[in-house]
Amino acid sequence: MYHPGPHPYTRRWGTFTPYLQVLNAYNKRNVLFYFYNYDKNPPTRSGISMFPLLPSIGFEASF
């Protein structure tokens, strides 16, 4: 059996990177899906939009 000898003990903690993210920064109405109402004449369409302005902060860790 081969044993290469003593190894130094090293420990790397990694990096932590903070971030700030803004979803829908221009506050546009991005339509998620449409509803169609065929009971009216002419049929109408209405939409459900996605998130409004939504900021988030966090940390990314890599090891």
N, CA, C and O atoms as a GROMACS GRO file, in nm:
protein
  252
    1MET      N    1   0.084  -0.116   0.000
    1MET     CA    2   0.000   0.000   0.000
    1MET      C    3   0.090   0.124   0.000
    1MET      O    4   0.189   0.131   0.073
    2TYR      N    5   0.054   0.221  -0.083
    2TYR     CA    6   0.133   0.344  -0.098
    2TYR      C    7   0.066   0.455  -0.019
    2TYR      O    8  -0.054   0.478  -0.034
    3HIS      N    9   0.140   0.524   0.062
    3HIS     CA   10   0.091   0.641   0.135
    3HIS      C   11   0.187   0.756   0.106
    3HIS      O   12   0.306   0.746   0.136
    4PRO      N   13   0.136   0.868   0.048
    4PRO     CA   14   0.227   0.972   0.001
    4PRO      C   15   0.290   1.058   0.110
    4PRO      O   16   0.370   1.145   0.077
    5GLY      N   17   0.260   1.041   0.233
    5GLY     CA   18   0.320   1.122   0.340
    5GLY      C   19   0.221   1.225   0.392
    5GLY      O   20   0.106   1.229   0.349
    6PRO      N   21   0.266   1.308   0.483
    6PRO     CA   22   0.175   1.406   0.544
    6PRO      C   23   0.134   1.516   0.446
    6PRO      O   24   0.214   1.564   0.366
    7HIS      N   25   0.008   1.553   0.455
    7HIS     CA   26  -0.047   1.662   0.373
    7HIS      C   27  -0.078   1.780   0.463
    7HIS      O   28  -0.128   1.761   0.575
    8PRO      N   29  -0.051   1.898   0.419
    8PRO     CA   30  -0.089   2.013   0.501
    8PRO      C   31  -0.242   2.027   0.503
    8PRO      O   32  -0.308   2.000   0.403
    9TYR      N   33  -0.295   2.070   0.614
    9TYR     CA   34  -0.440   2.090   0.628
    9TYR      C   35  -0.473   2.230   0.579
    9TYR      O   36  -0.426   2.329   0.636
   10THR      N   37  -0.552   2.238   0.476
   10THR     CA   38  -0.592   2.369   0.424
   10THR      C   39  -0.743   2.376   0.424
   10THR      O   40  -0.813   2.276   0.407
   11ARG      N   41  -0.792   2.494   0.444
   11ARG     CA   42  -0.937   2.515   0.442
   11ARG      C   43  -0.966   2.643   0.366
   11ARG      O   44  -0.912   2.749   0.397
   12ARG      N   45  -1.049   2.631   0.267
   12ARG     CA   46  -1.089   2.746   0.187
   12ARG      C   47  -1.233   2.780   0.221
   12ARG      O   48  -1.321   2.694   0.211
   13TRP      N   49  -1.256   2.901   0.261
   13TRP     CA   50  -1.390   2.940   0.304
   13TRP      C   51  -1.479   2.979   0.188
   13TRP      O   52  -1.601   2.979   0.203
   14GLY      N   53  -1.426   3.011   0.076
   14GLY     CA   54  -1.506   3.048  -0.039
   14GLY      C   55  -1.528   3.198  -0.046
   14GLY      O   56  -1.461   3.275   0.023
   15THR      N   57  -1.622   3.237  -0.129
   15THR     CA   58  -1.652   3.378  -0.147
   15THR      C   59  -1.801   3.403  -0.125
   15THR      O   60  -1.885   3.320  -0.159
   16PHE      N   61  -1.830   3.517  -0.068
   16PHE     CA   62  -1.968   3.562  -0.050
   16PHE      C   63  -1.986   3.690  -0.130
   16PHE      O   64  -1.912   3.786  -0.113
   17THR      N   65  -2.085   3.689  -0.217
   17THR     CA   66  -2.109   3.804  -0.303
   17THR      C   67  -2.250   3.856  -0.279
   17THR      O   68  -2.347   3.785  -0.307
   18PRO      N   69  -2.264   3.978  -0.229
   18PRO     CA   70  -2.398   4.035  -0.214
   18PRO      C   71  -2.452   4.080  -0.350
   18PRO      O   72  -2.375   4.115  -0.439
   19TYR      N   73  -2.584   4.078  -0.364
   19TYR     CA   74  -2.644   4.125  -0.489
   19TYR      C   75  -2.774   4.197  -0.462
   19TYR      O   76  -2.841   4.174  -0.361
   20LEU      N   77  -2.809   4.284  -0.552
   20LEU     CA   78  -2.937   4.354  -0.555
   20LEU      C   79  -2.998   4.328  -0.691
   20LEU      O   80  -2.933   4.348  -0.794
   21GLN      N   81  -3.122   4.282  -0.690
   21GLN     CA   82  -3.189   4.246  -0.815
   21GLN      C   83  -3.325   4.315  -0.818
   21GLN      O   84  -3.396   4.318  -0.717
   22VAL      N   85  -3.361   4.369  -0.932
   22VAL     CA   86  -3.491   4.434  -0.947
   22VAL      C   87  -3.563   4.368  -1.063
   22VAL      O   88  -3.518   4.374  -1.178
   23LEU      N   89  -3.675   4.304  -1.033
   23LEU     CA   90  -3.758   4.245  -1.138
   23LEU      C   91  -3.858   4.349  -1.185
   23LEU      O   92  -3.916   4.422  -1.105
   24ASN      N   93  -3.878   4.354  -1.314
   24ASN     CA   94  -3.968   4.450  -1.378
   24ASN      C   95  -3.926   4.592  -1.343
   24ASN      O   96  -4.008   4.670  -1.293
   25ALA      N   97  -3.802   4.626  -1.368
   25ALA     CA   98  -3.746   4.757  -1.331
   25ALA      C   99  -3.819   4.873  -1.398
   25ALA      O  100  -3.823   4.982  -1.341
   26TYR      N  101  -3.875   4.854  -1.516
   26TYR     CA  102  -3.947   4.960  -1.584
   26TYR      C  103  -4.096   4.960  -1.552
   26TYR      O  104  -4.171   5.042  -1.605
   27ASN      N  105  -4.138   4.869  -1.466
   27ASN     CA  106  -4.278   4.860  -1.419
   27ASN      C  107  -4.376   4.848  -1.536
   27ASN      O  108  -4.481   4.912  -1.537
   28LYS      N  109  -4.341   4.767  -1.633
   28LYS     CA  110  -4.429   4.741  -1.748
   28LYS      C  111  -4.532   4.634  -1.711
   28LYS      O  112  -4.507   4.552  -1.622
   29ARG      N  113  -4.644   4.635  -1.778
   29ARG     CA  114  -4.746   4.533  -1.757
   29ARG      C  115  -4.717   4.415  -1.849
   29ARG      O  116  -4.763   4.411  -1.963
   30ASN      N  117  -4.642   4.318  -1.799
   30ASN     CA  118  -4.612   4.198  -1.875
   30ASN      C  119  -4.724   4.098  -1.851
   30ASN      O  120  -4.743   4.051  -1.740
   31VAL      N  121  -4.797   4.068  -1.955
   31VAL     CA  122  -4.915   3.983  -1.942
   31VAL      C  123  -4.872   3.838  -1.922
   31VAL      O  124  -4.794   3.784  -2.000
   32LEU      N  125  -4.926   3.776  -1.817
   32LEU     CA  126  -4.898   3.636  -1.788
   32LEU      C  127  -4.991   3.547  -1.870
   32LEU      O  128  -4.946   3.451  -1.934
   33PHE      N  129  -5.120   3.578  -1.870
   33PHE     CA  130  -5.214   3.508  -1.956
   33PHE      C  131  -5.338   3.593  -1.976
   33PHE      O  132  -5.363   3.688  -1.901
   34TYR      N  133  -5.415   3.559  -2.077
   34TYR     CA  134  -5.536   3.632  -2.112
   34TYR      C  135  -5.659   3.553  -2.077
   34TYR      O  136  -5.659   3.430  -2.082
   35PHE      N  137  -5.767   3.626  -2.042
   35PHE     CA  138  -5.901   3.569  -2.027
   35PHE      C  139  -5.985   3.621  -2.142
   35PHE      O  140  -5.983   3.739  -2.174
   36TYR      N  141  -6.058   3.532  -2.204
   36TYR     CA  142  -6.149   3.570  -2.311
   36TYR      C  143  -6.292   3.551  -2.264
   36TYR      O  144  -6.326   3.447  -2.208
   37ASN      N  145  -6.374   3.653  -2.287
   37ASN     CA  146  -6.515   3.646  -2.250
   37ASN      C  147  -6.597   3.644  -2.379
   37ASN      O  148  -6.614   3.746  -2.445
   38TYR      N  149  -6.647   3.526  -2.412
   38TYR     CA  150  -6.723   3.509  -2.535
   38TYR      C  151  -6.871   3.532  -2.515
   38TYR      O  152  -6.949   3.520  -2.609
   39ASP      N  153  -6.912   3.564  -2.391
   39ASP     CA  154  -7.053   3.591  -2.365
   39ASP      C  155  -7.096   3.727  -2.417
   39ASP      O  156  -7.214   3.749  -2.443
   40LYS      N  157  -7.003   3.818  -2.433
   40LYS     CA  158  -7.034   3.951  -2.484
   40LYS      C  159  -7.020   3.954  -2.634
   40LYS      O  160  -6.951   3.870  -2.694
   41ASN      N  161  -7.086   4.051  -2.695
   41ASN     CA  162  -7.079   4.066  -2.839
   41ASN      C  163  -7.026   4.206  -2.868
   41ASN      O  164  -7.100   4.301  -2.841
   42PRO      N  165  -6.911   4.227  -2.919
   42PRO     CA  166  -6.807   4.133  -2.957
   42PRO      C  167  -6.733   4.077  -2.834
   42PRO      O  168  -6.736   4.138  -2.727
   43PRO      N  169  -6.668   3.963  -2.850
   43PRO     CA  170  -6.594   3.905  -2.737
   43PRO      C  171  -6.485   4.000  -2.687
   43PRO      O  172  -6.426   4.076  -2.764
   44THR      N  173  -6.461   3.995  -2.557
   44THR     CA  174  -6.360   4.083  -2.496
   44THR      C  175  -6.244   4.000  -2.442
   44THR      O  176  -6.257   3.881  -2.412
   45ARG      N  177  -6.131   4.068  -2.430
   45ARG     CA  178  -6.012   4.004  -2.378
   45ARG      C  179  -5.959   4.088  -2.262
   45ARG      O  180  -5.947   4.210  -2.273
   46SER      N  181  -5.927   4.022  -2.150
   46SER     CA  182  -5.863   4.091  -2.038
   46SER      C  183  -5.743   4.008  -1.996
   46SER      O  184  -5.742   3.886  -2.009
   47GLY      N  185  -5.641   4.076  -1.945
   47GLY     CA  186  -5.517   4.007  -1.912
   47GLY      C  187  -5.481   4.018  -1.765
   47GLY      O  188  -5.516   4.116  -1.698
   48ILE      N  189  -5.412   3.918  -1.716
   48ILE     CA  190  -5.354   3.917  -1.582
   48ILE      C  191  -5.205   3.941  -1.598
   48ILE      O  192  -5.137   3.866  -1.668
   49SER      N  193  -5.155   4.046  -1.533
   49SER     CA  194  -5.013   4.078  -1.551
   49SER      C  195  -4.928   4.010  -1.444
   49SER      O  196  -4.979   3.962  -1.343
   50MET      N  197  -4.799   4.008  -1.471
   50MET     CA  198  -4.704   3.946  -1.380
   50MET      C  199  -4.671   4.042  -1.266
   50MET      O  200  -4.751   4.129  -1.234
   51PHE      N  201  -4.555   4.025  -1.207
   51PHE     CA  202  -4.515   4.102  -1.090
   51PHE      C  203  -4.505   4.251  -1.120
   51PHE      O  204  -4.466   4.290  -1.231
   52PRO      N  205  -4.539   4.335  -1.022
   52PRO     CA  206  -4.505   4.477  -1.036
   52PRO      C  207  -4.356   4.493  -1.003
   52PRO      O  208  -4.283   4.394  -1.001
   53LEU      N  209  -4.312   4.613  -0.979
   53LEU     CA  210  -4.174   4.639  -0.941
   53LEU      C  211  -4.142   4.558  -0.816
   53LEU      O  212  -4.208   4.574  -0.714
   54LEU      N  213  -4.039   4.472  -0.823
   54LEU     CA  214  -4.010   4.379  -0.714
   54LEU      C  215  -3.859   4.374  -0.687
   54LEU      O  216  -3.787   4.302  -0.755
   55PRO      N  217  -3.812   4.451  -0.589
   55PRO     CA  218  -3.669   4.445  -0.556
   55PRO      C  219  -3.639   4.328  -0.463
   55PRO      O  220  -3.724   4.288  -0.384
   56SER      N  221  -3.519   4.273  -0.474
   56SER     CA  222  -3.476   4.167  -0.382
   56SER      C  223  -3.326   4.181  -0.360
   56SER      O  224  -3.251   4.223  -0.448
   57ILE      N  225  -3.282   4.144  -0.239
   57ILE     CA  226  -3.141   4.146  -0.205
   57ILE      C  227  -3.104   4.009  -0.153
   57ILE      O  228  -3.189   3.934  -0.105
   58GLY      N  229  -2.976   3.975  -0.161
   58GLY     CA  230  -2.932   3.845  -0.112
   58GLY      C  231  -2.781   3.831  -0.118
   58GLY      O  232  -2.709   3.923  -0.155
   59PHE      N  233  -2.737   3.712  -0.081
   59PHE     CA  234  -2.596   3.677  -0.085
   59PHE      C  235  -2.579   3.548  -0.163
   59PHE      O  236  -2.657   3.455  -0.148
   60GLU      N  237  -2.479   3.545  -0.246
   60GLU     CA  238  -2.443   3.423  -0.318
   60GLU      C  239  -2.314   3.370  -0.258
   60GLU      O  240  -2.215   3.442  -0.246
   61ALA      N  241  -2.316   3.243  -0.220
   61ALA     CA  242  -2.198   3.181  -0.160
   61ALA      C  243  -2.145   3.074  -0.253
   61ALA      O  244  -2.222   2.993  -0.305
   62SER      N  245  -2.014   3.073  -0.273
   62SER     CA  246  -1.951   2.967  -0.351
   62SER      C  247  -1.832   2.916  -0.274
   62SER      O  248  -1.754   2.992  -0.217
   63PHE      N  249  -1.819   2.785  -0.274
   63PHE     CA  250  -1.712   2.719  -0.199
   63PHE      C  251  -1.625   2.638  -0.292
   63PHE      O  252  -1.529   2.575  -0.246
   0.00000   0.00000   0.00000
